[in-house]
Amino acid sequence: VYSLGVVLFELLTGRVPFTGESFVAVALQHVNEPPPSVLERRPETPPRLAGLVDDALAKEPADRPSMDDLVAELEALRAGYGGAAPTPVIRRPRPAAPARRRGGTQLPLVLAALGAVLLAAALTALLLTRDDGGSAGAVSRGAIAVTAERSEDPFGDDRSEHEGDVPNATDKEPATYWTTEHYRHPGGAFGKPGVGLVVRLARPAHELVVSSDTPGFKAEVRALDRRVVSPERTGGATTIFPLDTEATELILWITNRGPNAAVRVNEVTAR
């Protein structure tokens, strides 16, 4: 995911995130330095696409989306263009090839290439094993089956919100979605404490990952007894909610619409 983020960053900006005088200098920046935002180097990039690249370049593996989530988001972005022109990539000019001396050898080039491969392997190991303690972290947590069961609207008139769209939130089709009703209250309010989506997990998870094409909303994750198991966050294109529970039935509880008339949840996954 991190490597793909680097490639996407270069495709969008025409430059790699980090440069240095040596392979080691660049590698150390990848491990220790926060990468620049795509929007800093190319402000006209769609914010949702720029945010996805920023998430993929997160230093901690647990803060990055899974490859499935990243690909699903890219597919959703492509599908969302409609008749508009997609964001073009920027091609870096190829450096002029140095003149080869007659009778010379390609051994230095071979050694340099070999060194780059070995360094890339070492960098990958560092990035994959990095955690707060410096030891191997639980990176490969694996996807957990998630089923959207029902909407949750205990303060509404009919106590449901687009119940027929609920399965869309876990159908693995990023173009489909469950949506709240449309509201007109100022400041993104619902006129009530909130609305939610109940999901069932096949087993306890470390994280709930929510994809939405209506970023800016605020939500938290609750257990069925209304206990908050992941604090409120502002939702983006992909939002990761760390979970502190063994519960397998959870409520994605939306407390504010942000700038949206309605909040759409395109996909909910867990790991």
C-alpha positions as CSV (number, residue, x, y, z in Angstrom):
1,V,0.0,0.0,0.0
2,Y,2.8,2.4,0.9
3,S,4.7,1.6,-2.3
4,L,1.6,2.2,-4.4
5,G,1.0,5.5,-2.6
6,V,4.5,6.6,-3.6
7,V,3.8,5.7,-7.2
8,L,0.5,7.6,-7.2
9,F,2.2,10.6,-5.6
10,E,4.7,10.7,-8.4
11,L,2.0,10.2,-11.1
12,L,0.0,13.1,-9.7
13,T,2.9,15.6,-8.9
14,G,5.7,14.6,-11.3
15,R,8.0,14.1,-8.4
16,V,8.8,11.5,-5.8
17,P,7.9,12.4,-2.1
18,F,11.5,12.3,-0.9
19,T,14.9,13.1,-2.6
20,G,18.4,12.9,-1.2
21,E,22.0,12.6,-2.0
22,S,22.0,8.8,-1.5
23,F,19.8,5.8,-1.3
24,V,20.3,5.7,2.5
25,A,19.2,9.4,2.9
26,V,16.0,8.8,0.9
27,A,15.3,5.6,2.9
28,L,15.7,7.3,6.2
29,Q,13.2,10.0,5.1
30,H,10.7,7.3,4.1
31,V,11.0,5.8,7.6
32,N,11.1,9.0,9.7
33,E,9.7,12.0,7.8
34,P,6.1,12.8,7.0
35,P,5.6,13.0,3.3
36,P,4.4,16.3,1.7
37,S,0.7,16.4,0.8
38,V,-0.3,16.0,-2.9
39,L,-2.3,19.2,-2.6
40,E,0.9,21.1,-1.6
41,R,2.5,20.2,-4.9
42,R,-0.6,20.1,-7.1
43,P,-3.5,22.1,-5.6
44,E,-5.9,21.2,-8.4
45,T,-5.9,17.5,-7.5
46,P,-9.4,16.4,-6.3
47,P,-9.3,16.4,-2.5
48,R,-10.7,12.9,-2.3
49,L,-7.9,11.5,-4.5
50,A,-5.2,13.5,-2.7
51,G,-6.6,12.3,0.7
52,L,-6.4,8.7,-0.4
53,V,-2.7,9.1,-1.4
54,D,-2.0,10.8,1.9
55,D,-3.6,7.9,3.8
56,A,-1.6,5.3,1.8
57,L,1.6,7.2,2.8
58,A,0.9,7.1,6.5
59,K,3.9,6.1,8.5
60,E,2.2,3.6,10.7
61,P,0.9,0.5,8.8
62,A,-2.3,0.5,11.0
63,D,-3.1,4.0,9.7
64,R,-3.1,3.0,6.1
65,P,-6.1,1.5,4.2
66,S,-5.9,-2.1,3.2
67,M,-5.1,-2.8,-0.4
68,D,-8.8,-3.9,-1.0
69,D,-10.0,-0.6,0.4
70,L,-7.5,1.4,-1.6
71,V,-8.4,-0.3,-4.9
72,A,-12.1,0.1,-4.1
73,E,-11.6,3.8,-3.5
74,L,-9.8,4.2,-6.8
75,E,-12.6,2.4,-8.6
76,A,-15.1,4.7,-6.9
77,L,-13.2,7.7,-7.9
78,R,-13.0,6.5,-11.5
79,A,-16.7,5.8,-11.6
80,G,-17.5,9.2,-10.2
81,Y,-15.9,11.1,-13.0
82,G,-18.9,10.6,-15.3
83,G,-18.4,12.8,-18.3
84,A,-15.6,14.8,-16.7
85,A,-12.0,14.5,-17.7
86,P,-10.0,12.4,-15.2
87,T,-7.0,13.9,-13.5
88,P,-4.0,13.6,-15.9
89,V,-0.7,12.2,-14.7
90,I,2.4,14.3,-14.9
91,R,5.3,12.6,-16.6
92,R,8.8,13.5,-15.5
93,P,11.3,14.2,-18.3
94,R,13.7,11.4,-18.8
95,P,17.2,12.3,-17.9
96,A,19.7,12.1,-20.8
97,A,21.6,8.9,-20.9
98,P,25.3,9.4,-20.1
99,A,27.7,8.7,-22.9
100,R,29.3,5.3,-22.7
101,R,33.0,5.1,-22.9
102,R,34.3,2.7,-25.5
103,G,35.6,-0.4,-24.0
104,G,33.8,0.4,-20.7
105,T,32.0,-1.9,-18.4
106,Q,28.4,-2.0,-17.1
107,L,29.5,-3.4,-13.7
108,P,29.0,-0.1,-11.8
109,L,25.4,0.1,-13.1
110,V,24.7,-3.5,-12.2
111,L,26.1,-2.9,-8.7
112,A,24.0,0.2,-8.3
113,A,20.9,-1.6,-9.4
114,L,21.6,-4.5,-7.0
115,G,22.1,-2.0,-4.2
116,A,18.8,-0.3,-4.9
117,V,17.0,-3.7,-4.8
118,L,18.6,-4.6,-1.5
119,L,17.8,-1.2,0.0
120,A,14.2,-1.4,-1.2
121,A,13.9,-4.8,0.6
122,A,15.4,-3.3,3.8
123,L,13.1,-0.3,3.6
124,T,10.0,-2.5,3.1
125,A,11.0,-4.6,6.1
126,L,11.3,-1.4,8.2
127,L,8.0,-0.1,7.1
128,L,6.1,-3.3,7.6
129,T,7.5,-4.1,11.0
130,R,7.4,-0.6,12.4
131,D,5.2,0.0,15.5
132,D,5.6,2.0,18.7
133,G,7.9,-0.5,20.3
134,G,10.1,-0.9,17.2
135,S,9.3,-4.6,16.9
136,A,7.2,-6.5,14.4
137,G,3.6,-5.1,14.5
138,A,0.4,-6.9,13.7
139,V,0.2,-5.6,10.1
140,S,-1.5,-8.5,8.4
141,R,-4.7,-8.6,10.4
142,G,-6.8,-9.8,7.5
143,A,-10.2,-8.8,6.3
144,I,-13.2,-9.8,8.5
145,A,-16.6,-10.4,6.9
146,V,-19.1,-7.6,7.7
147,T,-22.8,-7.6,7.1
148,A,-25.0,-4.4,7.3
149,E,-28.1,-5.4,9.2
150,R,-30.3,-2.4,9.7
151,S,-30.5,1.3,10.0
152,E,-30.7,2.9,13.5
153,D,-33.0,5.9,14.1
154,P,-34.4,5.6,17.6
155,F,-35.3,9.3,17.7
156,G,-37.1,9.4,14.3
157,D,-40.7,9.0,13.4
158,D,-40.5,5.6,11.7
159,R,-37.2,4.6,13.5
160,S,-35.4,3.7,10.2
161,E,-33.4,5.5,7.5
162,H,-33.5,4.1,3.9
163,E,-33.8,0.5,5.2
164,G,-33.9,-0.9,1.7
165,D,-30.4,0.5,1.0
166,V,-28.8,-1.0,4.1
167,P,-27.2,-4.0,2.2
168,N,-25.4,-1.7,-0.1
169,A,-23.0,-0.7,2.7
170,T,-21.3,-4.1,2.7
171,D,-21.9,-5.4,-0.8
172,K,-18.3,-4.8,-1.9
173,E,-19.6,-2.4,-4.6
174,P,-18.1,1.0,-3.9
175,A,-20.5,2.7,-6.3
176,T,-23.5,1.7,-4.2
177,Y,-24.3,3.1,-0.8
178,W,-26.6,3.3,2.2
179,T,-27.8,6.9,2.8
180,T,-29.4,8.8,5.6
181,E,-32.5,10.9,4.8
182,H,-32.0,14.4,3.6
183,Y,-31.9,17.1,6.3
184,R,-32.0,20.9,6.3
185,H,-31.0,21.7,9.8
186,P,-28.2,24.3,10.0
187,G,-24.6,23.3,10.9
188,G,-25.0,19.8,9.6
189,A,-27.4,18.8,12.5
190,F,-30.0,16.2,12.2
191,G,-32.5,17.8,14.6
192,K,-31.9,14.8,16.9
193,P,-28.8,13.1,18.5
194,G,-28.0,11.2,15.3
195,V,-28.7,8.3,13.1
196,G,-26.8,5.1,12.6
197,L,-26.1,1.9,10.7
198,V,-25.9,-1.5,12.5
199,V,-23.3,-3.9,11.2
200,R,-22.4,-7.5,12.3
201,L,-18.8,-8.7,12.2
202,A,-17.8,-12.4,11.8
203,R,-15.4,-12.0,14.7
204,P,-14.0,-9.1,16.8
205,A,-11.9,-6.6,14.9
206,H,-9.2,-4.0,15.6
207,E,-10.6,-1.5,13.1
208,L,-13.8,-0.5,11.3
209,V,-13.1,1.1,7.9
210,V,-15.8,3.3,6.4
211,S,-15.7,4.6,2.8
212,S,-17.9,7.5,1.9
213,D,-18.3,9.9,-1.1
214,T,-19.8,12.5,1.3
215,P,-16.8,13.5,3.4
216,G,-17.0,16.0,6.2
217,F,-19.5,14.1,8.4
218,K,-18.8,13.2,12.0
219,A,-19.4,9.8,13.4
220,E,-18.4,7.4,16.2
221,V,-18.7,3.6,16.7
222,R,-20.9,2.3,19.4
223,A,-21.8,-1.2,20.8
224,L,-25.5,-2.1,20.8
225,D,-25.7,-1.0,24.5
226,R,-24.8,2.6,23.3
227,R,-21.3,2.4,24.8
228,V,-18.8,4.3,22.6
229,V,-16.1,1.9,21.5
230,S,-14.4,4.3,19.0
231,P,-14.5,8.1,19.6
232,E,-16.0,10.6,17.2
233,R,-14.0,11.4,14.1
234,T,-14.6,13.6,11.0
235,G,-15.2,11.3,8.1
236,G,-13.2,11.4,4.9
237,A,-13.1,9.3,1.8
238,T,-11.8,6.5,3.9
239,T,-12.0,6.7,7.7
240,I,-10.5,4.2,10.1
241,F,-12.1,3.8,13.5
242,P,-9.9,1.9,16.0
243,L,-12.0,-0.4,18.0
244,D,-11.7,-1.1,21.8
245,T,-14.3,-3.9,22.1
246,E,-14.8,-7.6,21.6
247,A,-18.4,-6.9,20.4
248,T,-19.3,-8.1,16.9
249,E,-22.5,-6.0,16.6
250,L,-21.6,-2.4,16.2
251,I,-23.4,0.9,15.3
252,L,-21.8,3.4,13.0
253,W,-23.4,6.4,14.8
254,I,-23.5,9.6,12.7
255,T,-23.8,12.7,14.8
256,N,-23.3,15.4,12.2
257,R,-23.8,15.7,8.4
258,G,-21.0,18.2,7.9
259,P,-21.6,20.0,4.5
260,N,-23.9,17.3,3.2
261,A,-27.6,17.2,3.0
262,A,-27.4,13.4,3.5
263,V,-24.5,11.1,4.5
264,R,-23.7,8.2,2.3
265,V,-21.8,5.1,3.4
266,N,-20.4,3.3,0.4
267,E,-18.7,0.5,2.1
268,V,-17.9,-0.8,5.6
269,T,-15.1,-3.2,6.2
270,A,-13.3,-4.5,9.2
271,R,-9.9,-5.9,10.0
